[in-house]
Amino acid sequence: MIKENPNRRDCVEQMKVLIKDDKDDTYIINKCIEDYKNKGVHKSTFYDWLPIAKKELTEDIDWIDKQSIINSQHYEDAQLKKQLKKDAQEDYKNCTDIKLRVALRKELSSYLKSY
């Protein structure tokens, strides 16, 4: 089993930040060589870690995108439900037909079950 360098996680995180800042690969490698030269990390190691940082960053962005889609769908569903409830309340207030009023009352009670 290969021992993982204790500086790897910090360095990969630093690389991801630099990639987000639109720094080129050469700059990122040189910056990491400078920052980790006294920490026992060989110069060539950063060339192996850069693709790992890029892959992790892509996975992070994909996960965040999926979460924002899920959150926006939940928000839209909640807004629609509020609007339907509001419309049903208005119809109930303005309704004179007994059968329709009973149906609207059942619909309004179904909205209360979700709370």
SULSUL-V140614 format. One record per helix or strand. SS is the DSSP state (A for helix, B for strand). FROM is the first residue (numbers start at 1). TO is the last residue. If there is no record, write none. Layout:
ss->{SS:SS}
from->{FROM:FROM}
to->{TO:TO}
//
This chain:
ss->{A:A:A:A}
from->{8:25:45:98}
to->{20:36:94:113}
//
